[in-house]
Amino acid sequence: MNSSVVDLASAVKRASRQVAVASREERDAAILAAAQCLEELRELLLAANTKDLEAANGLLAAGEISQALYDRLTLTDKKLEEMAKSMQAVADLADPLGRILQRTELDSGLILEKVTCPLGVLAVIFEARPDAVTQITALALKSGNAVILKPGAEVEHTADALVEIVRKSLAESGLPADIVAMIKGRDAASELLNMSGMVDLVIPRGSKNLVEYVQANTRIPVLGHAEGICHVYVDAAADLNMALEIIDDAKTDYPAACNAAETVLVHESLATTFLPLLAERMRAKQVRLRGCKGTRAILREFSVDPVAENQWQHEYADLVLAVRVVPSIDEAISHIHEYGSSHTETIVTEDRAAAEKFLAQVDSAGVFHNASTRFADGYRYGLGAEVGISTNKLHARGPVGLEGLTTYKYVLRGGGQVARAYRGPDAKRFTHRLLPMK
C-alpha cells in the first residue's frame, strides 16, 4: 500500500476528530473565509482552470469527452460567484450536530438521548465539476466531517487551487488544514477505496461507469446513483400547455444533469393531440426524439428514431428524448419501475386521485406532481448545497445535504445504575417514558 496515501488518510482521520468537536462558530468561520477567498483569488482560480481547459480542448476535439462535460469543467466569473454564494448559504444553515432526536427516561435518573453526530471521514471521487469541491467541503465542514477529494484528471489544476484555498482558510480559522485533503491518480484512488478503517463513506459523483467502478471496488459504504433515468408522465387529465413547459424545462434546462428527463410517457387518450405539439416544441429546442411504434405512427411527419425494448434504460444526458404512449397510469408506473433508476419522476395531471396514486406507488427518491424533475436538487430543496443525489434506501435518499452527512449516537446519563438490577424476581422496572426535547 502506498505510504503517502496512508499517511494522508491518517492525518485526515486525526483531523476528523477535531472538526467533530469544533464549535459551530469555528466551522462557519472557515466556510465563510473560503467563500471570500474564492472572490479574492479569482484570477488565480481562472488561470488554473485555463490549464485544465487547454488539455480538455484536445480531448473534446478527439471526441473523448462531451461538450456537456467540457461546459461543466469551465469556470467563469458567474460560476465562481455562485460557488461562493453556495458556501455562504451552507454557513447560514442551522447546525446539524448535537441535535437531540429523542429523549427517553429508562428509569428515574437514567436518561437516554439520541444525538446527531458526524460520520467521520468522507472520500469523494468526482469528474469535471469544479463546484463539487466547494459544495462538498462546505457541507463536510458544516456537518463536522473531514474529507478526502479525488478529482478527475481533467479538473486537477482547478481542484488543486480550490483545495489550497480551503486548507489556507481552515488554518487561518484555527482548524487543522488536514480536515480537507486531495489525492490524484487512479492508483491513489484504488488505495483509498481499500481503507475501510480510515474512510466512513465514499461518494462518487460522475458517470455511470465511475459510480459502478466505485461500488464494485470497495467495502466502504457508497452513497450515490449510477444513472439518472427520470420520467415525465403526461396523464389523461393533464393541462397540455403545462406539460409542454415542464417537459421543456426537464429536458433542455441542463440536459447533462442527472435530474434531466430522459423519457416522456403519454396517455393514449391524448397522444394524437399532444405528441405533435411536443414534437414541434422539441424541434424548436433542437431535441432529437426517439419513440415507440405508436409515437412514430402519430409523428410520421417528424424524424423520430425507434427505441428498442432494452433502450428504455438509456441515460442520454444530451438533447435526446424518448417518448412512449401508454394505455393507463398503471402502465406508466410499471414502465418506470422496470426501466427507471429510482431517481426522479413526475406526473402532469389535474386529476387529484391520479396524482396521489402516482405519488404513493412510484418508488423513486423523488416523486413530483406538476413540477419539473429539475427541482431534484439540494439547493432547490433548501439544503444549501448537496454532495450528490442518492438512490439508496438506507441512510440517505435523494439530494444529500447536511442531514445525510450525519448519523447519531445514544448518550446515556445515569447515577450509578447497573444492568443486573433489572432482571430476576426482584428486578427493578424500566419506565421507558418519552421525555420532551430540550
Secondary structure, DSSP 8 states (H G I E B T S, - for coil): --HHHHHHHHHHHHHHHHHHTS-HHHHHHHHHHHHHHHHHTHHHHHHHHHHHHHHHHHHHHTTSS-HHHHHHH---HHHHHHHHHHHHHHHHS---TT-EEEEEEEETTEEEEEEEEE--EEEEEESS-HHHHHHHHHHHHHTT-EEEEEE-GGGHHHHHHHHHHHHHHHHHTTS-GGGEEE--SHHHHHHHHT-TTT-SEEEEES-HHHHHHHHHS-SS-B---S---EEEEE-TT--HHHHHHHHHHHHHS-TTSTTSEEEEEEETTTHHHHHHHHHHHHHHTT-EEEE-HHHHHHTTTS-EEE--GGGTT----SSEEEEEEESSHHHHHHHHHHH--SSEEEEE-S-HHHHHHHHHH--SSEEEESS-GGG-STTTTTSS--SEEE--SSS--EEE-TGGGEEEEEEEE-SS--GGGGSSTT------EEE---
